[in-house]
Amino acid sequence: MYKIQIKNVLLAEDDEEDVLLFETVLSELNQEVKVDVASDGNELMKILNQVATLPEMIFLDLNMPHKNGFECLREIKSNEKWNSIKIVILSTSSQPQQIETAYKGGADLYLAKPVSYTHFKNMMEKCLSLNWEDLKQTVF
């Protein structure tokens, strides 16, 4: 088991089932991690502009309505107030071109959404503990 270091995250995800999965996994990890949820890119940017305490990490889906994940990534990384927030792309796509574009845009980590609940839970535990070495090598 890893020691969770991240305590405040923002999940940008438009799929309600994926949001529920994310929250369930965090609950099962028995960690007190505060999670705010944005259902689209515009809402994500609005939350970032309004919160008193910035999240330590943003889990960012690429395919969202109104403003996609790449647009949000560019906006976040170009803003001096936000550019130190760790950005984890959490996407159904594992296409090399999208992965490369995300890293070039400033993403700290790119994770393909796994089909297995156990893999997702393991991946989230490693991600929140900042134990990323094998995560960067593996797409679940």
N, CA, C and O atoms as a GROMACS GRO file, in nm:
protein
  560
    1MET      N    1   0.085  -0.119   0.000
    1MET     CA    2   0.000   0.000   0.000
    1MET      C    3   0.088   0.125   0.000
    1MET      O    4   0.193   0.129   0.065
    2TYR      N    5   0.045   0.223  -0.073
    2TYR     CA    6   0.122   0.347  -0.086
    2TYR      C    7   0.063   0.456   0.003
    2TYR      O    8  -0.056   0.454   0.035
    3LYS      N    9   0.148   0.551   0.043
    3LYS     CA   10   0.102   0.663   0.124
    3LYS      C   11   0.050   0.772   0.029
    3LYS      O   12   0.124   0.826  -0.054
    4ILE      N   13  -0.078   0.802   0.042
    4ILE     CA   14  -0.140   0.904  -0.042
    4ILE      C   15  -0.087   1.041  -0.001
    4ILE      O   16  -0.093   1.079   0.116
    5GLN      N   17  -0.036   1.115  -0.098
    5GLN     CA   18   0.020   1.247  -0.070
    5GLN      C   19  -0.072   1.359  -0.116
    5GLN      O   20  -0.064   1.471  -0.065
    6ILE      N   21  -0.158   1.330  -0.211
    6ILE     CA   22  -0.246   1.432  -0.266
    6ILE      C   23  -0.377   1.432  -0.188
    6ILE      O   24  -0.437   1.326  -0.167
    7LYS      N   25  -0.422   1.548  -0.144
    7LYS     CA   26  -0.543   1.556  -0.061
    7LYS      C   27  -0.654   1.640  -0.122
    7LYS      O   28  -0.764   1.645  -0.068
    8ASN      N   29  -0.627   1.706  -0.234
    8ASN     CA   30  -0.726   1.796  -0.293
    8ASN      C   31  -0.718   1.784  -0.446
    8ASN      O   32  -0.622   1.829  -0.507
    9VAL      N   33  -0.821   1.721  -0.505
    9VAL     CA   34  -0.818   1.701  -0.650
    9VAL      C   35  -0.944   1.756  -0.716
    9VAL      O   36  -1.047   1.776  -0.653
   10LEU      N   37  -0.929   1.779  -0.843
   10LEU     CA   38  -1.040   1.824  -0.927
   10LEU      C   39  -1.051   1.725  -1.042
   10LEU      O   40  -0.955   1.703  -1.115
   11LEU      N   41  -1.168   1.668  -1.059
   11LEU     CA   42  -1.193   1.574  -1.166
   11LEU      C   43  -1.277   1.643  -1.272
   11LEU      O   44  -1.387   1.690  -1.244
   12ALA      N   45  -1.226   1.650  -1.393
   12ALA     CA   46  -1.300   1.706  -1.506
   12ALA      C   47  -1.345   1.588  -1.591
   12ALA      O   48  -1.266   1.530  -1.666
   13GLU      N   49  -1.472   1.553  -1.579
   13GLU     CA   50  -1.526   1.433  -1.642
   13GLU      C   51  -1.675   1.451  -1.668
   13GLU      O   52  -1.750   1.487  -1.578
   14ASP      N   53  -1.717   1.426  -1.793
   14ASP     CA   54  -1.858   1.445  -1.827
   14ASP      C   55  -1.940   1.317  -1.814
   14ASP      O   56  -2.063   1.323  -1.819
   15ASP      N   57  -1.876   1.202  -1.798
   15ASP     CA   58  -1.948   1.076  -1.787
   15ASP      C   59  -1.978   1.047  -1.640
   15ASP      O   60  -1.886   1.026  -1.560
   16GLU      N   61  -2.107   1.045  -1.604
   16GLU     CA   62  -2.147   1.028  -1.465
   16GLU      C   63  -2.100   0.894  -1.407
   16GLU      O   64  -2.067   0.887  -1.289
   17GLU      N   65  -2.098   0.790  -1.489
   17GLU     CA   66  -2.052   0.659  -1.440
   17GLU      C   67  -1.903   0.663  -1.406
   17GLU      O   68  -1.861   0.601  -1.309
   18ASP      N   69  -1.825   0.734  -1.486
   18ASP     CA   70  -1.682   0.747  -1.457
   18ASP      C   71  -1.658   0.829  -1.331
   18ASP      O   72  -1.566   0.801  -1.254
   19VAL      N   73  -1.741   0.931  -1.309
   19VAL     CA   74  -1.732   1.011  -1.186
   19VAL      C   75  -1.761   0.922  -1.066
   19VAL      O   76  -1.688   0.925  -0.967
   20LEU      N   77  -1.867   0.844  -1.074
   20LEU     CA   78  -1.903   0.753  -0.964
   20LEU      C   79  -1.791   0.652  -0.938
   20LEU      O   80  -1.758   0.625  -0.823
   21LEU      N   81  -1.735   0.598  -1.044
   21LEU     CA   82  -1.623   0.503  -1.030
   21LEU      C   83  -1.505   0.569  -0.960
   21LEU      O   84  -1.447   0.511  -0.868
   22PHE      N   85  -1.470   0.689  -1.001
   22PHE     CA   86  -1.360   0.764  -0.942
   22PHE      C   87  -1.384   0.785  -0.792
   22PHE      O   88  -1.296   0.758  -0.710
   23GLU      N   89  -1.503   0.831  -0.757
   23GLU     CA   90  -1.535   0.858  -0.616
   23GLU      C   91  -1.540   0.729  -0.534
   23GLU      O   92  -1.500   0.728  -0.417
   24THR      N   93  -1.589   0.620  -0.593
   24THR     CA   94  -1.595   0.492  -0.524
   24THR      C   95  -1.455   0.439  -0.495
   24THR      O   96  -1.428   0.390  -0.385
   25VAL      N   97  -1.367   0.449  -0.592
   25VAL     CA   98  -1.230   0.404  -0.573
   25VAL      C   99  -1.163   0.483  -0.461
   25VAL      O  100  -1.097   0.424  -0.376
   26LEU      N  101  -1.179   0.613  -0.461
   26LEU     CA  102  -1.118   0.693  -0.354
   26LEU      C  103  -1.174   0.654  -0.218
   26LEU      O  104  -1.100   0.647  -0.120
   27SER      N  105  -1.302   0.629  -0.213
   27SER     CA  106  -1.365   0.587  -0.088
   27SER      C  107  -1.307   0.453  -0.040
   27SER      O  108  -1.280   0.436   0.078
   28GLU      N  109  -1.290   0.360  -0.133
   28GLU     CA  110  -1.235   0.228  -0.097
   28GLU      C  111  -1.088   0.235  -0.056
   28GLU      O  112  -1.041   0.150   0.020
   29LEU      N  113  -1.018   0.332  -0.106
   29LEU     CA  114  -0.879   0.349  -0.066
   29LEU      C  115  -0.867   0.406   0.075
   29LEU      O  116  -0.758   0.419   0.129
   30ASN      N  117  -0.983   0.441   0.135
   30ASN     CA  118  -0.988   0.494   0.271
   30ASN      C  119  -0.901   0.618   0.288
   30ASN      O  120  -0.832   0.634   0.389
   31GLN      N  121  -0.906   0.702   0.190
   31GLN     CA  122  -0.826   0.823   0.195
   31GLN      C  123  -0.917   0.944   0.199
   31GLN      O  124  -1.022   0.949   0.134
   32GLU      N  125  -0.875   1.040   0.276
   32GLU     CA  126  -0.953   1.164   0.284
   32GLU      C  127  -0.900   1.260   0.178
   32GLU      O  128  -0.820   1.349   0.205
   33VAL      N  129  -0.948   1.238   0.058
   33VAL     CA  130  -0.912   1.322  -0.054
   33VAL      C  131  -1.035   1.402  -0.093
   33VAL      O  132  -1.140   1.345  -0.123
   34LYS      N  133  -1.023   1.534  -0.092
   34LYS     CA  134  -1.134   1.620  -0.132
   34LYS      C  135  -1.141   1.620  -0.285
   34LYS      O  136  -1.042   1.645  -0.353
   35VAL      N  137  -1.260   1.590  -0.337
   35VAL     CA  138  -1.279   1.584  -0.481
   35VAL      C  139  -1.386   1.685  -0.523
   35VAL      O  140  -1.500   1.679  -0.476
   36ASP      N  141  -1.350   1.776  -0.612
   36ASP     CA  142  -1.447   1.861  -0.679
   36ASP      C  143  -1.461   1.806  -0.820
   36ASP      O  144  -1.365   1.754  -0.877
   37VAL      N  145  -1.581   1.817  -0.876
   37VAL     CA  146  -1.607   1.762  -1.009
   37VAL      C  147  -1.659   1.870  -1.102
   37VAL      O  148  -1.748   1.947  -1.068
   38ALA      N  149  -1.600   1.875  -1.220
   38ALA     CA  150  -1.648   1.962  -1.328
   38ALA      C  151  -1.697   1.871  -1.440
   38ALA      O  152  -1.628   1.777  -1.478
   39SER      N  153  -1.817   1.898  -1.490
   39SER     CA  154  -1.875   1.809  -1.592
   39SER      C  155  -1.839   1.847  -1.735
   39SER      O  156  -1.874   1.777  -1.829
   40ASP      N  157  -1.770   1.959  -1.750
   40ASP     CA  158  -1.721   1.998  -1.883
   40ASP      C  159  -1.607   2.098  -1.867
   40ASP      O  160  -1.577   2.144  -1.757
   41GLY      N  161  -1.543   2.130  -1.978
   41GLY     CA  162  -1.426   2.217  -1.975
   41GLY      C  163  -1.455   2.358  -1.926
   41GLY      O  164  -1.373   2.417  -1.856
   42ASN      N  165  -1.570   2.412  -1.962
   42ASN     CA  166  -1.605   2.546  -1.914
   42ASN      C  167  -1.622   2.549  -1.764
   42ASN      O  168  -1.577   2.642  -1.697
   43GLU      N  169  -1.686   2.445  -1.710
   43GLU     CA  170  -1.707   2.438  -1.565
   43GLU      C  171  -1.572   2.422  -1.493
   43GLU      O  172  -1.553   2.480  -1.386
   44LEU      N  173  -1.482   2.346  -1.550
   44LEU     CA  174  -1.348   2.330  -1.492
   44LEU      C  175  -1.281   2.466  -1.477
   44LEU      O  176  -1.230   2.500  -1.370
   45MET      N  177  -1.281   2.543  -1.584
   45MET     CA  178  -1.214   2.673  -1.579
   45MET      C  179  -1.284   2.768  -1.482
   45MET      O  180  -1.218   2.848  -1.414
   46LYS      N  181  -1.415   2.760  -1.474
   46LYS     CA  182  -1.491   2.843  -1.380
   46LYS      C  183  -1.453   2.807  -1.236
   46LYS      O  184  -1.432   2.896  -1.153
   47ILE      N  185  -1.444   2.678  -1.206
   47ILE     CA  186  -1.405   2.634  -1.072
   47ILE      C  187  -1.266   2.685  -1.038
   47ILE      O  188  -1.243   2.738  -0.929
   48LEU      N  189  -1.172   2.670  -1.130
   48LEU     CA  190  -1.035   2.716  -1.104
   48LEU      C  191  -1.031   2.866  -1.075
   48LEU      O  192  -0.952   2.912  -0.993
   49ASN      N  193  -1.115   2.941  -1.143
   49ASN     CA  194  -1.120   3.086  -1.121
   49ASN      C  195  -1.182   3.124  -0.988
   49ASN      O  196  -1.156   3.232  -0.936
   50GLN      N  197  -1.265   3.035  -0.931
   50GLN     CA  198  -1.342   3.072  -0.812
   50GLN      C  199  -1.296   3.009  -0.682
   50GLN      O  200  -1.329   3.060  -0.575
   51VAL      N  201  -1.220   2.898  -0.687
   51VAL     CA  202  -1.185   2.830  -0.562
   51VAL      C  203  -1.086   2.910  -0.479
   51VAL      O  204  -0.999   2.979  -0.532
   52ALA      N  205  -1.102   2.899  -0.347
   52ALA     CA  206  -1.009   2.966  -0.256
   52ALA      C  207  -0.876   2.891  -0.251
   52ALA      O  208  -0.770   2.952  -0.245
   53THR      N  209  -0.883   2.758  -0.254
   53THR     CA  210  -0.764   2.674  -0.251
   53THR      C  211  -0.758   2.593  -0.379
   53THR      O  212  -0.850   2.516  -0.409
   54LEU      N  213  -0.653   2.608  -0.454
   54LEU     CA  214  -0.638   2.536  -0.579
   54LEU      C  215  -0.616   2.387  -0.553
   54LEU      O  216  -0.556   2.349  -0.452
   55PRO      N  217  -0.664   2.303  -0.644
   55PRO     CA  218  -0.637   2.160  -0.629
   55PRO      C  219  -0.488   2.132  -0.650
   55PRO      O  220  -0.419   2.206  -0.718
   56GLU      N  221  -0.442   2.023  -0.589
   56GLU     CA  222  -0.304   1.982  -0.609
   56GLU      C  223  -0.289   1.906  -0.740
   56GLU      O  224  -0.182   1.902  -0.800
   57MET      N  225  -0.401   1.846  -0.783
   57MET     CA  226  -0.397   1.763  -0.902
   57MET      C  227  -0.532   1.772  -0.973
   57MET      O  228  -0.638   1.777  -0.910
   58ILE      N  229  -0.526   1.775  -1.106
   58ILE     CA  230  -0.648   1.772  -1.188
   58ILE      C  231  -0.644   1.646  -1.272
   58ILE      O  232  -0.547   1.620  -1.344
   59PHE      N  233  -0.751   1.567  -1.263
   59PHE     CA  234  -0.770   1.453  -1.352
   59PHE      C  235  -0.857   1.504  -1.466
   59PHE      O  236  -0.970   1.545  -1.444
   60LEU      N  237  -0.804   1.500  -1.586
   60LEU     CA  238  -0.864   1.568  -1.699
   60LEU      C  239  -0.900   1.471  -1.810
   60LEU      O  240  -0.813   1.407  -1.869
   61ASP      N  241  -1.030   1.462  -1.839
   61ASP     CA  242  -1.076   1.384  -1.953
   61ASP      C  243  -1.053   1.469  -2.077
   61ASP      O  244  -1.063   1.591  -2.072
   62LEU      N  245  -1.022   1.405  -2.188
   62LEU     CA  246  -0.997   1.480  -2.311
   62LEU      C  247  -1.125   1.512  -2.387
   62LEU      O  248  -1.137   1.619  -2.448
   63ASN      N  249  -1.220   1.421  -2.385
   63ASN     CA  250  -1.342   1.437  -2.465
   63ASN      C  251  -1.456   1.487  -2.378
   63ASN      O  252  -1.535   1.409  -2.324
   64MET      N  253  -1.464   1.619  -2.366
   64MET     CA  254  -1.570   1.683  -2.288
   64MET      C  255  -1.641   1.785  -2.376
   64MET      O  256  -1.584   1.838  -2.471
   65PRO      N  257  -1.767   1.812  -2.342
   65PRO     CA  258  -1.840   1.913  -2.418
   65PRO      C  259  -1.792   2.056  -2.386
   65PRO      O  260  -1.730   2.080  -2.282
   66HIS      N  261  -1.821   2.146  -2.473
   66HIS     CA  262  -1.797   2.291  -2.462
   66HIS      C  263  -1.650   2.331  -2.475
   66HIS      O  264  -1.617   2.422  -2.551
   67LYS      N  265  -1.562   2.264  -2.401
   67LYS     CA  266  -1.419   2.291  -2.410
   67LYS      C  267  -1.351   2.158  -2.380
   67LYS      O  268  -1.369   2.101  -2.272
   68ASN      N  269  -1.273   2.108  -2.475
   68ASN     CA  270  -1.214   1.975  -2.454
   68ASN      C  271  -1.092   1.980  -2.364
   68ASN      O  272  -1.046   2.088  -2.325
   69GLY      N  273  -1.041   1.864  -2.330
   69GLY     CA  274  -0.929   1.855  -2.238
   69GLY      C  275  -0.802   1.922  -2.286
   69GLY      O  276  -0.729   1.980  -2.207
   70PHE      N  277  -0.775   1.914  -2.416
   70PHE     CA  278  -0.656   1.980  -2.470
   70PHE      C  279  -0.666   2.132  -2.456
   70PHE      O  280  -0.568   2.198  -2.423
   71GLU      N  281  -0.785   2.185  -2.481
   71GLU     CA  282  -0.805   2.330  -2.465
   71GLU      C  283  -0.786   2.371  -2.320
   71GLU      O  284  -0.722   2.473  -2.291
   72CYS      N  285  -0.840   2.292  -2.228
   72CYS     CA  286  -0.824   2.321  -2.085
   72CYS      C  287  -0.678   2.311  -2.044
   72CYS      O  288  -0.628   2.396  -1.970
   73LEU      N  289  -0.609   2.208  -2.091
   73LEU     CA  290  -0.468   2.190  -2.059
   73LEU      C  291  -0.386   2.312  -2.102
   73LEU      O  292  -0.304   2.362  -2.025
   74ARG      N  293  -0.409   2.360  -2.224
   74ARG     CA  294  -0.337   2.479  -2.273
   74ARG      C  295  -0.366   2.600  -2.184
   74ARG      O  296  -0.275   2.675  -2.149
   75GLU      N  297  -0.493   2.618  -2.149
   75GLU     CA  298  -0.531   2.734  -2.068
   75GLU      C  299  -0.469   2.726  -1.928
   75GLU      O  300  -0.421   2.826  -1.876
   76ILE      N  301  -0.471   2.608  -1.869
   76ILE     CA  302  -0.415   2.590  -1.735
   76ILE      C  303  -0.265   2.614  -1.736
   76ILE      O  304  -0.213   2.686  -1.651
   77LYS      N  305  -0.196   2.555  -1.831
   77LYS     CA  306  -0.050   2.565  -1.834
   77LYS      C  307  -0.001   2.703  -1.876
   77LYS      O  308   0.114   2.738  -1.850
   78SER      N  309  -0.086   2.782  -1.939
   78SER     CA  310  -0.045   2.917  -1.977
   78SER      C  311  -0.078   3.021  -1.870
   78SER      O  312  -0.044   3.138  -1.885
   79ASN      N  313  -0.143   2.979  -1.763
   79ASN     CA  314  -0.180   3.070  -1.655
   79ASN      C  315  -0.082   3.051  -1.539
   79ASN      O  316  -0.072   2.942  -1.483
   80GLU      N  317  -0.013   3.156  -1.504
   80GLU     CA  318   0.089   3.149  -1.398
   80GLU      C  319   0.032   3.100  -1.265
   80GLU      O  320   0.102   3.034  -1.188
   81LYS      N  321  -0.092   3.133  -1.237
   81LYS     CA  322  -0.156   3.093  -1.110
   81LYS      C  323  -0.181   2.942  -1.105
   81LYS      O  324  -0.182   2.884  -0.996
   82TRP      N  325  -0.200   2.879  -1.220
   82TRP     CA  326  -0.239   2.738  -1.224
   82TRP      C  327  -0.133   2.644  -1.278
   82TRP      O  328  -0.146   2.523  -1.261
   83ASN      N  329  -0.029   2.694  -1.341
   83ASN     CA  330   0.060   2.606  -1.416
   83ASN      C  331   0.141   2.508  -1.332
   83ASN      O  332   0.206   2.420  -1.388
   84SER      N  333   0.139   2.521  -1.201
   84SER     CA  334   0.210   2.424  -1.116
   84SER      C  335   0.120   2.309  -1.070
   84SER      O  336   0.168   2.215  -1.007
   85ILE      N  337  -0.010   2.316  -1.101
   85ILE     CA  338  -0.101   2.207  -1.066
   85ILE      C  339  -0.066   2.085  -1.150
   85ILE      O  340  -0.050   2.095  -1.271
   86LYS      N  341  -0.055   1.970  -1.086
   86LYS     CA  342  -0.027   1.846  -1.159
   86LYS      C  343  -0.150   1.809  -1.242
   86LYS      O  344  -0.262   1.807  -1.192
   87ILE      N  345  -0.127   1.779  -1.369
   87ILE     CA  346  -0.236   1.742  -1.461
   87ILE      C  347  -0.218   1.597  -1.503
   87ILE      O  348  -0.117   1.559  -1.561
   88VAL      N  349  -0.320   1.518  -1.472
   88VAL     CA  350  -0.323   1.378  -1.513
   88VAL      C  351  -0.434   1.362  -1.616
   88VAL      O  352  -0.552   1.381  -1.584
   89ILE      N  353  -0.397   1.328  -1.737
   89ILE     CA  354  -0.497   1.301  -1.840
   89ILE      C  355  -0.551   1.161  -1.813
   89ILE      O  356  -0.475   1.065  -1.798
   90LEU      N  357  -0.682   1.151  -1.806
   90LEU     CA  358  -0.750   1.024  -1.783
   90LEU      C  359  -0.848   1.008  -1.898
   90LEU      O  360  -0.956   1.066  -1.898
   91SER      N  361  -0.809   0.928  -1.998
   91SER     CA  362  -0.885   0.922  -2.121
   91SER      C  363  -0.906   0.778  -2.169
   91SER      O  364  -0.830   0.688  -2.133
   92THR      N  365  -1.009   0.758  -2.248
   92THR     CA  366  -1.034   0.627  -2.308
   92THR      C  367  -0.937   0.601  -2.423
   92THR      O  368  -0.921   0.487  -2.465
   93SER      N  369  -0.873   0.704  -2.473
   93SER     CA  370  -0.784   0.690  -2.588
   93SER      C  371  -0.642   0.655  -2.544
   93SER      O  372  -0.589   0.712  -2.448
   94SER      N  373  -0.581   0.561  -2.614
   94SER     CA  374  -0.440   0.532  -2.591
   94SER      C  375  -0.362   0.549  -2.721
   94SER      O  376  -0.259   0.486  -2.743
   95GLN      N  377  -0.414   0.638  -2.808
   95GLN     CA  378  -0.348   0.665  -2.935
   95GLN      C  379  -0.218   0.744  -2.911
   95GLN      O  380  -0.221   0.847  -2.843
   96PRO      N  381  -0.107   0.696  -2.965
   96PRO     CA  382   0.022   0.762  -2.942
   96PRO      C  383   0.022   0.911  -2.974
   96PRO      O  384   0.085   0.989  -2.902
   97GLN      N  385  -0.048   0.952  -3.080
   97GLN     CA  386  -0.050   1.094  -3.116
   97GLN      C  387  -0.116   1.178  -3.006
   97GLN      O  388  -0.067   1.287  -2.974
   98GLN      N  389  -0.225   1.129  -2.948
   98GLN     CA  390  -0.291   1.204  -2.840
   98GLN      C  391  -0.203   1.209  -2.716
   98GLN      O  392  -0.195   1.312  -2.648
   99ILE      N  393  -0.138   1.098  -2.685
   99ILE     CA  394  -0.049   1.093  -2.569
   99ILE      C  395   0.065   1.193  -2.586
   99ILE      O  396   0.096   1.269  -2.494
  100GLU      N  397   0.126   1.194  -2.704
  100GLU     CA  398   0.235   1.287  -2.732
  100GLU      C  399   0.187   1.432  -2.723
  100GLU      O  400   0.256   1.517  -2.666
  101THR      N  401   0.071   1.461  -2.780
  101THR     CA  402   0.015   1.596  -2.774
  101THR      C  403  -0.009   1.639  -2.630
  101THR      O  404   0.018   1.754  -2.593
  102ALA      N  405  -0.059   1.548  -2.548
  102ALA     CA  406  -0.086   1.580  -2.407
  102ALA      C  407   0.044   1.613  -2.333
  102ALA      O  408   0.050   1.713  -2.260
  103TYR      N  409   0.146   1.531  -2.350
  103TYR     CA  410   0.273   1.558  -2.282
  103TYR      C  411   0.337   1.687  -2.334
  103TYR      O  412   0.391   1.765  -2.255
  104LYS      N  413   0.332   1.710  -2.464
  104LYS     CA  414   0.387   1.834  -2.519
  104LYS      C  415   0.310   1.956  -2.466
  104LYS      O  416   0.367   2.065  -2.452
  105GLY      N  417   0.181   1.938  -2.438
  105GLY     CA  418   0.099   2.047  -2.386
  105GLY      C  419   0.118   2.073  -2.238
  105GLY      O  420   0.065   2.170  -2.184
  106GLY      N  421   0.194   1.987  -2.171
  106GLY     CA  422   0.225   2.011  -2.030
  106GLY      C  423   0.163   1.912  -1.932
  106GLY      O  424   0.175   1.931  -1.811
  107ALA      N  425   0.098   1.807  -1.982
  107ALA     CA  426   0.043   1.706  -1.890
  107ALA      C  427   0.157   1.639  -1.814
  107ALA      O  428   0.264   1.614  -1.870
  108ASP      N  429   0.133   1.611  -1.688
  108ASP     CA  430   0.234   1.544  -1.606
  108ASP      C  431   0.227   1.393  -1.622
  108ASP      O  432   0.327   1.324  -1.606
  109LEU      N  433   0.108   1.343  -1.653
  109LEU     CA  434   0.089   1.200  -1.667
  109LEU      C  435  -0.030   1.174  -1.757
  109LEU      O  436  -0.129   1.248  -1.753
  110TYR      N  437  -0.022   1.070  -1.838
  110TYR     CA  438  -0.131   1.031  -1.927
  110TYR      C  439  -0.168   0.888  -1.894
  110TYR      O  440  -0.084   0.797  -1.905
  111LEU      N  441  -0.293   0.866  -1.853
  111LEU     CA  442  -0.340   0.732  -1.820
  111LEU      C  443  -0.462   0.698  -1.904
  111LEU      O  444  -0.557   0.775  -1.911
  112ALA      N  445  -0.456   0.583  -1.967
  112ALA     CA  446  -0.574   0.534  -2.039
  112ALA      C  447  -0.667   0.472  -1.937
  112ALA      O  448  -0.624   0.397  -1.849
  113LYS      N  449  -0.796   0.504  -1.948
  113LYS     CA  450  -0.893   0.448  -1.854
  113LYS      C  451  -0.895   0.296  -1.869
  113LYS      O  452  -0.916   0.244  -1.978
  114PRO      N  453  -0.871   0.227  -1.759
  114PRO     CA  454  -0.868   0.081  -1.766
  114PRO      C  455  -1.008   0.021  -1.770
  114PRO      O  456  -1.105   0.084  -1.728
  115VAL      N  457  -1.016  -0.100  -1.821
  115VAL     CA  458  -1.146  -0.168  -1.824
  115VAL      C  459  -1.169  -0.244  -1.694
  115VAL      O  460  -1.283  -0.280  -1.663
  116SER      N  461  -1.065  -0.270  -1.619
  116SER     CA  462  -1.076  -0.346  -1.495
  116SER      C  463  -1.082  -0.253  -1.374
  116SER      O  464  -1.002  -0.160  -1.362
  117TYR      N  465  -1.178  -0.279  -1.286
  117TYR     CA  466  -1.193  -0.200  -1.164
  117TYR      C  467  -1.066  -0.211  -1.078
  117TYR      O  468  -1.018  -0.112  -1.024
  118THR      N  469  -1.014  -0.332  -1.066
  118THR     CA  470  -0.895  -0.355  -0.984
  118THR      C  471  -0.776  -0.276  -1.038
  118THR      O  472  -0.700  -0.217  -0.961
  119HIS      N  473  -0.759  -0.275  -1.169
  119HIS     CA  474  -0.649  -0.198  -1.229
  119HIS      C  475  -0.669  -0.048  -1.205
  119HIS      O  476  -0.574   0.025  -1.176
  120PHE      N  477  -0.792  -0.003  -1.217
  120PHE     CA  478  -0.819   0.140  -1.195
  120PHE      C  479  -0.787   0.178  -1.050
  120PHE      O  480  -0.725   0.281  -1.026
  121LYS      N  481  -0.828   0.096  -0.957
  121LYS     CA  482  -0.802   0.124  -0.815
  121LYS      C  483  -0.651   0.127  -0.789
  121LYS      O  484  -0.602   0.217  -0.720
  122ASN      N  485  -0.579   0.031  -0.843
  122ASN     CA  486  -0.435   0.026  -0.828
  122ASN      C  487  -0.369   0.149  -0.890
  122ASN      O  488  -0.278   0.209  -0.832
  123MET      N  489  -0.415   0.186  -1.008
  123MET     CA  490  -0.363   0.302  -1.079
  123MET      C  491  -0.387   0.430  -0.999
  123MET      O  492  -0.298   0.515  -0.990
  124MET      N  493  -0.505   0.446  -0.942
  124MET     CA  494  -0.537   0.567  -0.865
  124MET      C  495  -0.454   0.576  -0.738
  124MET      O  496  -0.409   0.684  -0.700
  125GLU      N  497  -0.434   0.463  -0.672
  125GLU     CA  498  -0.354   0.463  -0.550
  125GLU      C  499  -0.211   0.508  -0.582
  125GLU      O  500  -0.154   0.591  -0.510
  126LYS      N  501  -0.154   0.455  -0.688
  126LYS     CA  502  -0.018   0.494  -0.727
  126LYS      C  503  -0.014   0.641  -0.769
  126LYS      O  504   0.080   0.714  -0.736
  127CYS      N  505  -0.115   0.683  -0.841
  127CYS     CA  506  -0.119   0.820  -0.890
  127CYS      C  507  -0.125   0.920  -0.774
  127CYS      O  508  -0.050   1.018  -0.773
  128LEU      N  509  -0.214   0.897  -0.678
  128LEU     CA  510  -0.230   0.989  -0.566
  128LEU      C  511  -0.114   0.984  -0.466
  128LEU      O  512  -0.096   1.076  -0.387
  129SER      N  513  -0.035   0.876  -0.472
  129SER     CA  514   0.082   0.868  -0.385
  129SER      C  515   0.206   0.924  -0.456
  129SER      O  516   0.315   0.926  -0.400
  130LEU      N  517   0.186   0.970  -0.579
  130LEU     CA  518   0.293   1.024  -0.663
  130LEU      C  519   0.398   0.918  -0.695
  130LEU      O  520   0.514   0.950  -0.721
  131ASN      N  521   0.357   0.793  -0.692
  131ASN     CA  522   0.444   0.681  -0.728
  131ASN      C  523   0.418   0.650  -0.875
  131ASN      O  524   0.348   0.554  -0.909
  132TRP      N  525   0.475   0.732  -0.963
  132TRP     CA  526   0.440   0.731  -1.104
  132TRP      C  527   0.534   0.652  -1.192
  132TRP      O  528   0.507   0.637  -1.311
  133GLU      N  529   0.642   0.601  -1.137
  133GLU     CA  530   0.743   0.539  -1.222
  133GLU      C  531   0.687   0.433  -1.316
  133GLU      O  532   0.709   0.439  -1.437
  134ASP      N  533   0.616   0.336  -1.260
  134ASP     CA  534   0.562   0.230  -1.346
  134ASP      C  535   0.436   0.274  -1.420
  134ASP      O  536   0.399   0.212  -1.519
  135LEU      N  537   0.369   0.379  -1.374
  135LEU     CA  538   0.252   0.428  -1.445
  135LEU      C  539   0.291   0.490  -1.578
  135LEU      O  540   0.216   0.479  -1.676
  136LYS      N  541   0.405   0.554  -1.583
  136LYS     CA  542   0.448   0.616  -1.709
  136LYS      C  543   0.489   0.511  -1.811
  136LYS      O  544   0.492   0.539  -1.931
  137GLN      N  545   0.519   0.392  -1.765
  137GLN     CA  546   0.560   0.286  -1.854
  137GLN      C  547   0.444   0.201  -1.901
  137GLN      O  548   0.455   0.129  -2.000
  138THR      N  549   0.331   0.209  -1.830
  138THR     CA  550   0.222   0.116  -1.855
  138THR      C  551   0.093   0.189  -1.890
  138THR      O  552   0.058   0.289  -1.829
  139VAL      N  553   0.025   0.138  -1.987
  139VAL     CA  554  -0.112   0.182  -2.016
  139VAL      C  555  -0.200   0.064  -1.981
  139VAL      O  556  -0.190  -0.042  -2.043
  140PHE      N  557  -0.288   0.081  -1.883
  140PHE     CA  558  -0.374  -0.028  -1.839
  140PHE      C  559  -0.484  -0.054  -1.940
  140PHE      O  560  -0.566  -0.143  -1.920
   0.00000   0.00000   0.00000
